[in-house]
Amino acid sequence: MSNAEEQALKYIGMWTAASAKRESLEKARQYLIQLSLERPDGQVNADDANSFIEHADLPPLKNAAGSLFKNKKIWEQTGEWRPSERKGNHAHLNPQWRLRRGYDGVGDHPEPVSATKKKTLTPSQAKKELAALTDLYESSSADDMSEKMYEALKSDIYGRMQ
């Protein structure tokens, strides 16, 4: 599998996971901002989001949790890692996050999942990713990809061209 095909599959997976959990993801992001502002050390992690999701009776994030801290205008890693306290995570190490210096929780709210900033592509990179995406869409292995998803991913690639 080529790098472009791997990238296309990565985008499909991230888009699918985040789109399916949009409400939970957006509410968890807002909660994490507030929690970070309230804590003396300002540190939060994915366990905090999952605890909120459970108590708010929202659908679990599952793979969409990987998109919680994607907005680098708001979040930065602290360099610390703590074992997960969630059952079934087997003390998996979670990176700790904090709000970027100067962020007060008012402006620059996390962008919707579909608008999060992604790597800029050169025209040749975009062409390769588009070709790989089209191949996946047209192949039998992509039966689950709807036309809507295909068009959204294509639009995302075009939007990231330099």
The 8 nearest C-alpha neighbors of each residue, nearest first, counted from 0:
[[1, 4, 5, 2, 3, 131, 6, 8],
 [2, 0, 4, 3, 5, 131, 6, 127],
 [1, 3, 5, 4, 6, 0, 7, 128],
 [2, 4, 128, 6, 1, 5, 127, 131],
 [5, 3, 131, 7, 1, 6, 2, 0],
 [4, 6, 2, 8, 3, 7, 9, 1],
 [7, 5, 9, 3, 4, 8, 2, 10],
 [6, 8, 4, 10, 9, 5, 132, 128],
 [9, 7, 11, 5, 6, 10, 12, 4],
 [8, 10, 6, 12, 7, 11, 5, 13],
 [11, 9, 13, 7, 12, 8, 14, 6],
 [10, 12, 8, 14, 9, 13, 15, 7],
 [11, 13, 9, 15, 10, 14, 16, 8],
 [14, 12, 10, 16, 15, 11, 17, 9],
 [15, 13, 11, 17, 12, 16, 18, 10],
 [14, 16, 12, 18, 13, 17, 11, 19],
 [17, 15, 63, 13, 19, 14, 18, 62],
 [16, 18, 63, 20, 14, 19, 15, 21],
 [19, 17, 21, 15, 20, 16, 14, 112],
 [18, 20, 16, 17, 21, 15, 63, 14],
 [19, 21, 17, 18, 23, 22, 24, 60],
 [20, 22, 18, 24, 23, 17, 19, 25],
 [23, 21, 25, 24, 20, 26, 57, 27],
 [24, 22, 26, 20, 21, 25, 27, 57],
 [23, 25, 21, 27, 22, 26, 20, 28],
 [24, 26, 28, 22, 27, 23, 21, 29],
 [27, 25, 29, 23, 28, 24, 22, 30],
 [26, 28, 30, 24, 48, 29, 25, 23],
 [29, 27, 31, 25, 30, 26, 24, 67],
 [28, 30, 26, 32, 27, 31, 25, 33],
 [29, 31, 27, 33, 28, 32, 34, 26],
 [32, 30, 34, 28, 33, 29, 35, 27],
 [31, 33, 35, 29, 30, 34, 36, 104],
 [34, 32, 36, 30, 31, 35, 37, 29],
 [35, 33, 31, 37, 36, 32, 30, 38],
 [34, 36, 41, 32, 38, 37, 33, 42],
 [35, 37, 33, 34, 38, 41, 32, 104],
 [38, 36, 34, 35, 33, 39, 41, 40],
 [37, 39, 41, 35, 40, 36, 34, 42],
 [40, 38, 41, 37, 36, 35, 42, 34],
 [39, 41, 42, 38, 35, 97, 37, 36],
 [42, 40, 35, 38, 97, 39, 36, 43],
 [43, 41, 97, 96, 40, 35, 95, 38],
 [44, 42, 96, 95, 35, 47, 97, 41],
 [45, 43, 95, 46, 47, 96, 94, 93],
 [44, 46, 48, 47, 49, 64, 93, 43],
 [47, 45, 49, 48, 44, 50, 83, 85],
 [48, 46, 50, 45, 49, 44, 51, 43],
 [47, 49, 45, 51, 46, 27, 50, 52],
 [48, 50, 52, 46, 51, 47, 53, 45],
 [49, 51, 47, 53, 48, 52, 46, 54],
 [52, 50, 48, 54, 49, 53, 55, 47],
 [53, 51, 49, 55, 57, 50, 54, 56],
 [54, 52, 56, 50, 51, 55, 49, 57],
 [53, 55, 51, 56, 52, 50, 57, 49],
 [56, 54, 52, 57, 53, 51, 50, 58],
 [55, 57, 53, 54, 52, 58, 51, 59],
 [58, 56, 52, 55, 23, 59, 53, 54],
 [57, 59, 23, 60, 56, 52, 20, 53],
 [60, 58, 61, 57, 52, 49, 53, 23],
 [61, 59, 63, 64, 20, 62, 58, 23],
 [60, 62, 63, 59, 64, 16, 65, 20],
 [63, 61, 64, 16, 65, 60, 17, 13],
 [62, 64, 17, 16, 60, 65, 61, 66],
 [65, 63, 66, 62, 60, 67, 61, 45],
 [64, 66, 63, 67, 62, 68, 69, 13],
 [65, 67, 64, 69, 63, 68, 17, 13],
 [68, 66, 64, 65, 69, 28, 24, 63],
 [67, 69, 70, 66, 74, 71, 65, 28],
 [68, 70, 66, 67, 71, 115, 74, 65],
 [71, 69, 72, 68, 73, 109, 74, 115],
 [70, 72, 74, 73, 69, 75, 68, 99],
 [73, 71, 70, 74, 99, 107, 75, 102],
 [72, 74, 71, 99, 98, 70, 102, 75],
 [75, 73, 98, 71, 99, 97, 68, 72],
 [76, 74, 96, 97, 99, 98, 77, 71],
 [75, 77, 96, 78, 95, 97, 94, 74],
 [76, 78, 79, 96, 95, 75, 97, 94],
 [79, 77, 76, 80, 95, 94, 96, 75],
 [78, 80, 77, 95, 94, 81, 76, 96],
 [79, 81, 94, 93, 95, 92, 78, 82],
 [82, 80, 92, 93, 83, 94, 79, 95],
 [83, 81, 92, 90, 91, 93, 84, 80],
 [82, 84, 90, 91, 85, 92, 93, 88],
 [83, 85, 82, 90, 86, 46, 88, 89],
 [86, 84, 83, 88, 87, 46, 90, 89],
 [87, 85, 88, 84, 89, 83, 90, 91],
 [86, 88, 89, 85, 90, 84, 91, 83],
 [89, 87, 91, 90, 86, 85, 83, 84],
 [88, 90, 91, 87, 86, 83, 85, 84],
 [89, 91, 82, 83, 88, 92, 84, 85],
 [92, 90, 83, 82, 89, 88, 93, 81],
 [93, 91, 82, 81, 80, 83, 90, 94],
 [94, 92, 80, 81, 82, 83, 95, 91],
 [93, 95, 80, 79, 44, 96, 92, 81],
 [96, 94, 44, 79, 77, 43, 80, 76],
 [95, 97, 76, 43, 42, 77, 75, 44],
 [98, 96, 42, 41, 75, 74, 99, 43],
 [97, 99, 74, 73, 102, 75, 100, 35],
 [100, 98, 74, 73, 102, 75, 101, 97],
 [99, 101, 102, 98, 103, 97, 73, 75],
 [100, 102, 99, 103, 98, 104, 73, 72],
 [103, 101, 99, 100, 104, 98, 73, 105],
 [104, 102, 105, 101, 106, 36, 98, 100],
 [103, 105, 102, 106, 32, 33, 108, 36],
 [104, 106, 103, 107, 108, 102, 32, 33],
 [107, 105, 108, 104, 103, 102, 109, 73],
 [106, 108, 109, 105, 73, 72, 110, 104],
 [107, 109, 106, 110, 105, 104, 73, 29],
 [110, 108, 70, 107, 111, 28, 73, 25],
 [109, 111, 115, 114, 108, 112, 70, 107],
 [110, 112, 114, 113, 109, 115, 25, 21],
 [113, 111, 114, 115, 110, 17, 18, 21],
 [112, 114, 111, 115, 14, 110, 18, 155],
 [115, 113, 111, 112, 110, 116, 117, 155],
 [116, 114, 112, 110, 113, 117, 111, 70],
 [117, 115, 114, 118, 70, 69, 110, 71],
 [118, 116, 115, 119, 159, 114, 155, 120],
 [117, 119, 120, 159, 116, 160, 156, 121],
 [120, 118, 159, 160, 161, 117, 121, 158],
 [121, 119, 160, 159, 124, 125, 161, 122],
 [120, 122, 124, 123, 161, 160, 125, 119],
 [123, 121, 125, 124, 160, 126, 120, 161],
 [122, 124, 126, 125, 121, 127, 120, 128],
 [125, 123, 121, 127, 126, 122, 120, 128],
 [124, 126, 128, 122, 123, 127, 120, 129],
 [125, 127, 123, 129, 124, 128, 122, 130],
 [128, 126, 130, 124, 125, 129, 3, 131],
 [127, 129, 3, 125, 131, 130, 126, 132],
 [130, 128, 132, 126, 131, 127, 125, 133],
 [129, 131, 127, 133, 128, 132, 126, 134],
 [130, 132, 4, 134, 128, 129, 133, 3],
 [133, 131, 129, 135, 134, 130, 7, 128],
 [132, 134, 136, 130, 135, 131, 129, 137],
 [133, 135, 131, 137, 132, 136, 138, 130],
 [136, 134, 132, 138, 133, 137, 141, 131],
 [135, 137, 133, 141, 134, 138, 132, 144],
 [136, 138, 134, 135, 133, 139, 141, 142],
 [139, 137, 135, 140, 136, 141, 134, 142],
 [138, 140, 141, 142, 137, 135, 136, 143],
 [141, 139, 138, 142, 135, 143, 136, 137],
 [140, 142, 136, 143, 139, 144, 135, 138],
 [143, 141, 144, 139, 140, 136, 138, 145],
 [142, 144, 141, 145, 140, 136, 139, 146],
 [145, 143, 141, 142, 148, 136, 146, 149],
 [144, 146, 148, 147, 143, 149, 142, 136],
 [145, 147, 149, 148, 150, 144, 136, 151],
 [148, 146, 150, 145, 149, 151, 144, 152],
 [149, 147, 151, 145, 146, 150, 152, 144],
 [148, 150, 146, 152, 147, 151, 153, 145],
 [151, 149, 153, 147, 148, 152, 154, 146],
 [152, 150, 148, 154, 153, 149, 147, 155],
 [151, 153, 155, 149, 154, 150, 148, 156],
 [154, 152, 150, 156, 155, 151, 149, 157],
 [153, 155, 151, 157, 152, 156, 158, 150],
 [156, 154, 152, 158, 153, 157, 151, 159],
 [155, 157, 153, 159, 158, 154, 125, 152],
 [158, 156, 154, 159, 155, 160, 153, 125],
 [159, 157, 155, 156, 160, 154, 119, 161],
 [158, 160, 119, 156, 157, 120, 155, 161],
 [159, 161, 120, 157, 121, 158, 119, 122],
 [160, 121, 120, 119, 159, 122, 158, 157]]
